Amino acid sequence: MKFRAGGVEHDRPCFWISDHGIVLIDQRALPMSVDLIRIEDTERAAEMIRTLAVRGAPAIGSFGAWALALAIRRGEDPETVKKILYETRPTAVDLEHGLDLVMKWFKKDGVDGVLESAGRFYEETIETCRRIGQMGSHLISNGTKVMTHCNAGALATLDWGTALAPIRFSSREGMDPFVWVSETRPLLQGARLTAWELKNEGIRHRIIVDSASASLIAGGEVDLIIVGADRVCVNGDFANKIGTLSKAIAAREFGVPFYVAVPWSTFDRECSSGEEIPIEVRGGDEISFVGEKRISPTGSECHNPAFDVTPAKYVTGFITPDGVISPNDVKNKIK
Amino acid sequence: MKFRAGGVEHDRPCFWISDHGIVLIDQRALPMSVDLIRIEDTERAAEMIRTLAVRGAPAIGSFGAWALALAIRRGEDPETVKKILYETRPTAVDLEHGLDLVMKWFKKDGVDGVLESAGRFYEETIETCRRIGQMGSHLISNGTKVMTHCNAGALATLDWGTALAPIRFSSREGMDPFVWVSETRPLLQGARLTAWELKNEGIRHRIIVDSASASLIAGGEVDLIIVGADRVCVNGDFANKIGTLSKAIAAREFGVPFYVAVPWSTFDRECSSGEEIPIEVRGGDEISFVGEKRISPTGSECHNPAFDVTPAKYVTGFITPDGVISPNDVKNKIK
């Protein structure tokens, strides 16, 4: 995927490390503007996660790890920094996982070991997503119509994506997939980010409002649904962006296969079922304002849960870096 | 429902007749601004329906009838005007019904009879909606949590509403219902219009994104769903705003009653099942722009069906002006 930012052509979106600072694409400004932000302190790193300048479970896992590693290098207190970063977003388990890894590396190898390990973790995250793509590409034939939700692409995972990885992989293998992109209110990660990635990659797609999904599924316009996840439980229940459950229910109702593409870091062995997943409720202004424009009456409040939980029974399979597993197999295969 | 427009307090939103012209509240500008538009020619009347300055099945039925009646009074050719108005929106059967009534009155009673009948039709539409409210109010107890979609309120029906009528009626009877308002992308009739009506009426409510419906239904936060309809078939299938099907599927999945509130004019005896309903596909810019703000990449196209069809099996009952009937009874009770 090629795109220009800061006058230079890049092929890895999301963020990268340069001179011991993090250089981040501001996902809040996409697709109208491709802005780079340089992050050199902990508070700003936390703000980037909180305001969704960087988002997506694997991406914030690696971003959190790098932010903590660089803070340790600057001599800040690891436990304090970890706590600040951890509290930015409660639902995605990858962030917690990334922060825990850095603490382990630090205790074992000290400062230099931490930076080296954070770099390796970054590359491993990308390789993991490439393998998800390879494993999931077997589900896609020429012209397969795939529906996805939110953005689980390169922007959410450093490169390749989770849900988008099989689509991208099959496209590079010469297949010609088509993607239904649901816009993903309130913050429009589908319309803004997934569409931008697919356009850059030359993959055919159409944007729809989220609530059009069911009629496309009912009407035979969808061969396959692939979404990402923020946390997968031992029993196969999983949390993902609000709107995922609705697609899963319609998919089962009309016999359309429903897959969840995830690295092993998104499985949570501490979480036995979906009822235990903390669901982040964000501010109502994300709904009542689009940009600067207010769309609803003053005095009418909004309720804005950022995620929903889809029970395991709606899942056809999880596309992992080691192949597709059934929800019943999660408890045995979890790493 | 009291609101101010043009420096005067009104209690009937939507439109009214003054000095043989139609005075319309511009629903495109609500809720940020309450603008009145005076309509005195056919092309402008058609534009108002096409651009959704006036919308909602019963409202465009009566608006179309008045626009045709006034055109006949101005000496325009009835068949030509009828065709122009008819082609503005294909899905709602009420528009066709209103235009057919005027042609019948004209043939029977001439110009003066037409105007008198259009006035009676306007009042009957309001009375019909009041009766829908009365019949549906039995489904609502103190504190009942009702979910609705789009706007099927006074703005869509001259007064009272269809889906909102039982809520409004029960509220005036002293019940204290709570309403989940799904925003209804792309044009946000829920967030803009339903929220505005409920706020003016002092009825408790919260706005949600459309795709949050399923998790609220699954989580036991919804006692009852009531929506309107644009066309009901003889077999009980019906068309309504895009996003309705998704709620209906989730409702059945989690055992939540799902009602459709409709006047008899919305039943179409010529339409045997949902497959025969013409579905309007509107321009993609309604999705890619919110006001003047572009939200998706240039080069990424949108698919924008305005309605979906919900099969009869998902419907608990139709709330008609004469009581609640089951989908199986539509073919016997249809008027």
Interface residues (C-beta under 8 A of the other chain):
Chain A: P31 M32 W180 V181 S182 E183 T184 R185 P186 L188 A191 R192 A195 W196 L198 K199 H205 R206 I207 I208 V209 D210 S211 A212 S213 A214 S215 A218 I242 G243 L245 S246 I249 A250 E253 G284 I287 S288 V290 G291 K293 R294 I295 S296 P297 G299 S300 E301 C302 H303 N304 P305 D308 V309
Chain B: P31 M32 W180 V181 S182 E183 T184 R185 P186 L188 A191 R192 A195 W196 L198 K199 H205 R206 I207 I208 V209 D210 S211 A212 S213 A214 S215 A218 I242 G243 L245 S246 I249 A250 E253 G284 I287 S288 V290 G291 K293 R294 I295 S296 P297 G299 S300 E301 C302 H303 N304 P305 D308 V309
